[in-house]
Amino acid sequence: MVIFQKRVPDLTELTLNRFVARARRAAGLKGAVNVLITTSAGMKSLNRRFRGNDKPTDVLAFPAGERARVGDVAISVERAIAQAADGAAELRLLAVHGLLHCLGHDHALPEPAAAMTAATRMLLPDADVPDLQTADLAGRS
């Protein structure tokens, strides 16, 4: 389920819901994932509360560790729009990024970063996906 606290130019709730459902199925997931589309102020609050960082970020992932529920993802609309010319495409990239974090992927080390990059490219075959081994992820989760 996608929850819009902040609207996104050129992206409807229905379109993003369908995208998340397709990405979930393509990743072989049966469990649910919730995606919160919010403001940078909302992300700052979540980041402070759950990670102890008093600053906004573009995406946060909260793995559920349950069979019926994969987890929750929160995304900042303002950060998505600032990071890319196509804010809607960046939002889809961040949704996949958060989903993969919910599945246990990480990009702190080169080998897992390569695996996460490959998984992202599989789920977004037509997107310009940065290589997480070399990408400047300052401000990203």
C-alpha positions as CSV (number, residue, x, y, z in Angstrom):
1,M,0.0,0.0,0.0
2,V,1.2,3.5,-0.8
3,I,0.3,6.4,1.5
4,F,0.8,9.9,0.1
5,Q,1.3,12.6,2.7
6,K,2.8,14.7,-0.1
7,R,1.8,14.6,-3.7
8,V,4.3,13.9,-6.4
9,P,4.2,15.7,-9.8
10,D,3.5,13.3,-12.7
11,L,2.9,10.3,-10.4
12,T,-0.5,9.2,-9.2
13,E,-1.1,7.0,-6.1
14,L,-2.6,4.3,-8.4
15,T,0.5,4.3,-10.6
16,L,2.9,4.0,-7.7
17,N,0.8,1.3,-6.1
18,R,0.9,-0.7,-9.3
19,F,4.6,-0.2,-9.6
20,V,5.3,-1.4,-6.0
21,A,3.1,-4.4,-6.5
22,R,5.0,-5.4,-9.7
23,A,8.4,-4.8,-8.0
24,R,7.3,-7.0,-5.1
25,R,6.2,-9.8,-7.4
26,A,9.3,-9.5,-9.5
27,A,11.4,-9.8,-6.4
28,G,9.4,-13.0,-5.5
29,L,7.8,-11.6,-2.5
30,K,4.4,-12.7,-1.2
31,G,4.4,-10.3,1.9
32,A,3.0,-6.8,1.9
33,V,5.1,-3.6,1.9
34,N,3.9,-0.2,2.8
35,V,5.4,2.9,1.2
36,L,5.0,6.3,2.8
37,I,5.5,9.3,0.5
38,T,6.2,12.2,2.7
39,T,8.1,15.5,3.2
40,S,11.7,16.1,4.1
41,A,10.5,17.3,7.5
42,G,8.6,14.0,7.9
43,M,11.7,12.1,7.0
44,K,13.8,14.1,9.4
45,S,11.4,13.2,12.2
46,L,11.5,9.5,11.2
47,N,15.3,9.5,10.8
48,R,15.7,11.1,14.3
49,R,13.3,8.8,15.9
50,F,14.5,5.5,14.4
51,R,18.1,6.1,13.5
52,G,19.2,8.9,15.8
53,N,20.1,11.2,12.9
54,D,18.6,14.6,13.1
55,K,18.5,15.3,9.4
56,P,16.3,14.4,6.5
57,T,17.2,11.6,4.1
58,D,15.8,10.4,0.9
59,V,14.6,6.9,1.9
60,L,14.3,4.8,5.1
61,A,13.5,1.1,5.2
62,F,12.0,-0.7,8.2
63,P,12.2,-4.5,7.6
64,A,9.3,-6.4,9.3
65,G,10.9,-9.8,9.4
66,E,7.5,-11.4,9.0
67,R,6.3,-13.7,6.4
68,A,3.1,-11.8,5.7
69,R,4.7,-8.4,5.8
70,V,8.1,-7.4,4.2
71,G,8.3,-4.0,5.9
72,D,7.8,-0.4,5.5
73,V,9.5,2.2,3.3
74,A,9.4,6.0,3.7
75,I,10.5,8.4,0.9
76,S,11.0,12.1,0.8
77,V,9.4,13.7,-2.2
78,E,11.6,16.8,-2.0
79,R,14.8,14.8,-1.8
80,A,13.7,12.6,-4.8
81,I,12.9,15.7,-6.9
82,A,16.2,17.4,-5.9
83,Q,18.3,14.3,-6.7
84,A,17.1,13.7,-10.3
85,A,15.7,15.5,-13.3
86,D,12.8,13.0,-13.3
87,G,11.4,13.0,-9.8
88,A,8.9,10.2,-10.5
89,A,11.6,7.9,-11.8
90,E,13.8,8.7,-8.7
91,L,10.8,7.9,-6.5
92,R,10.5,4.5,-8.2
93,L,14.2,3.9,-7.7
94,L,14.0,4.9,-4.0
95,A,11.0,2.6,-3.6
96,V,13.0,-0.4,-5.0
97,H,16.0,0.7,-2.9
98,G,13.9,0.6,0.3
99,L,12.2,-2.6,-0.7
100,L,15.7,-4.3,-1.1
101,H,16.8,-3.0,2.2
102,C,13.7,-4.6,3.7
103,L,14.8,-7.8,2.2
104,G,18.2,-7.5,3.9
105,H,20.3,-6.0,1.1
106,D,22.9,-3.4,2.0
107,H,25.5,-1.3,0.3
108,A,28.0,-0.6,3.0
109,L,30.6,-3.0,1.6
110,P,31.6,-3.6,-2.1
111,E,30.3,-7.1,-2.5
112,P,26.8,-6.5,-1.0
113,A,26.6,-3.2,-2.9
114,A,27.3,-5.0,-6.2
115,A,24.5,-7.5,-5.4
116,M,22.1,-4.7,-4.4
117,T,22.9,-2.8,-7.7
118,A,22.3,-6.0,-9.7
119,A,18.9,-6.6,-7.9
120,T,17.9,-2.9,-8.5
121,R,18.8,-3.2,-12.2
122,M,16.8,-6.4,-12.5
123,L,13.7,-4.7,-11.0
124,L,14.2,-1.5,-13.0
125,P,15.6,-2.7,-16.3
126,D,14.9,0.6,-18.2
127,A,16.2,2.9,-15.4
128,D,19.5,4.6,-15.0
129,V,20.6,2.8,-11.8
130,P,23.7,4.1,-10.1
131,D,26.4,1.6,-9.1
132,L,26.1,1.5,-5.4
133,Q,29.8,0.5,-5.1
134,T,30.9,3.9,-6.5
135,A,27.8,6.2,-6.2
136,D,28.0,9.2,-4.0
137,L,25.4,8.2,-1.4
138,A,25.8,11.2,0.9
139,G,22.4,11.8,2.4
140,R,21.0,8.5,1.2
141,S,20.3,5.5,3.4
